[in-house]
Amino acid sequence: MSREISLSDSSCAIILTPDPHTFSNYTAIEIKHLHIDLAVDFDRQVLSGKVELNLRRKDTHAPLILDTRSLKIEDVYLGADRAEGQWSFGEEDVILGKALTIKLRPEDDKVEIAYSTHANASGLQWLTPLQTLGGKKPYLFSVSEAIHARSWMPIQDTPASRFTYSARISVPPQLQLLALMSAKNPKKRNLKTGVYRFKMNRPIPAYLISLTVADLRFRPLGPTNGIYGEKEIVDIASWEFADTEKMISAAEQIAGPYTDLWDRFDLLIMPPSFPYGGMENPTLTYVSPSVIAQDRSLVSIIAHELAHSWSGNLVTNATWNQFFLNEGLTRYFEFLIMESIDGNRRNADMNRVLSYQRLKEHLNAVDPLDPDTRLVMDLSNRDPELSVGAIAYEKGYLFFQSLEDVLGRKAFLEFLRSYLKTFSFQSVTADKLIAHLQAKVIQGDKELESRLNLDEWLYKPGLPKAHPVIRSEEFEKVSTQLSRFIKSHDAEEIDTQGWNTLHWVAFLKSLPLHIGKPALVGLDKKFGFTQIKNAEILSPWFVLAVENSYSETYPSIKSFLLEAGRIKLIKPVYVALTHTPESLQWAREVFANAKPRYHPATQSVISAILK
Ligand SMILES: [Zn+2]
């Protein structure tokens, strides 16, 4: 369903498109190809240069309207003759930024825009040498999802618009840094000129365009995959993610050939301030160093980002209101890949139960009729980042799991492959998914349609009564030990043989929040949690430590909050610290020190918690 409203303006009609998070008139004018030509200035922390847009004009009267946020536009040139173009900015919107409107002549199918970014561009993080592992050279990386591409290029910043791109990035040669994008990438630094060229031959949306410039090295893992990272981490990461090739094969069994789509699957290990677990930039997945536990226990993040190569990058949600089409399907797919890698359901089922627990936790904390618990959300006039959470990921997963449960895995996977093939390199809404399900599977079978319960899953708040119930034998073992510990408070009494990170996360998250300090001291003495390297365990452990005033752990909590920057891990600790006036005061002091190291996205989340 698409809804277009014309608003009259003094000179031209502005089309409000079905994506509420873009000013761009992408249905009237398509971008066929984008060329980016930028110079990286680490001293001023700006990118400057130009973009060239090749256009397909469906409406030859419409001006070109692009999204921007804090960009400085220098000049606009039109067509092959590079005629000087007329342009204007619209009113600034806190969430969306500013529309850039460029008048076009009927014959113009090319626009060149010279511009520079602002030092506070929301999609770029400029790290000083001290914020890197090497400590000697600066580091720049972009995060364009959801609507931050517009802070480093004027563009149709909507997942509904797709185009191929090429780029020329020039880096001061004396810094001897490597530049990487979500494209065909170099493996070595260009020490002579510092100029790098890139090509992405597949049409992708703006949020999947990435740029990283840093002192990076490459290590091959297999014929079509490898790892980039600072030299201090690249070898450790190569060991941690050695099974990437196996994951690609497992994913291909489920969804079809990978290299036909994206050529390579390389990983880039990010600096600790990277705010997320991973980011699925095509050909170059970003990975948080927080998943390097040095025991390969957190590699499911790679399965997740790899799954996005199909669910998200190949077939993309057309608006952020339907983020579950990217994230819910990816979760479903991630668990299947892990099941295939392990050769059994043990870890995958633990992950499925943890996913369900996160969903229940979220639903218990909000109004049962909260419209934001619908899979198809309405985030008009609100920040699309609000779609990042348990609904898109975990309720989204459960929806796809329910389709599998009703149809059977074989039939559902057959449908999934047909969905991915039919909508390859397209951006879709839930209506398209449902229409495809109707045509390929339901085919007028009313009884089947009622069992699928699509309307309630997609458009109603909360959770349908008939939802998949996932059992995990491993978690039942955890429950037994948990009851024992809650009764005795004695760490010596529990049997944790064979436990991995997932068991511990489930155990720590299920402990009563105010179990008391002596119980925690006992656990710490036996299992050494405070000294552990595994951030997934540290996060729930530090929440318990704070809630029970286990003050001896505070120096470690402080180091954790200063070093880590992944929102999912540090946010619960900051939230726990707000529960007493003293700890809140302490948290504010820690945050004041940590803030300059955090990514802008992390800064705004934590500022809101501590305000
Ligand atoms: Zn994801």
Residues whose N, C-alpha, C, O or C-beta is under 5 A from the ligand:
A	BS01	ZN	E327 T330
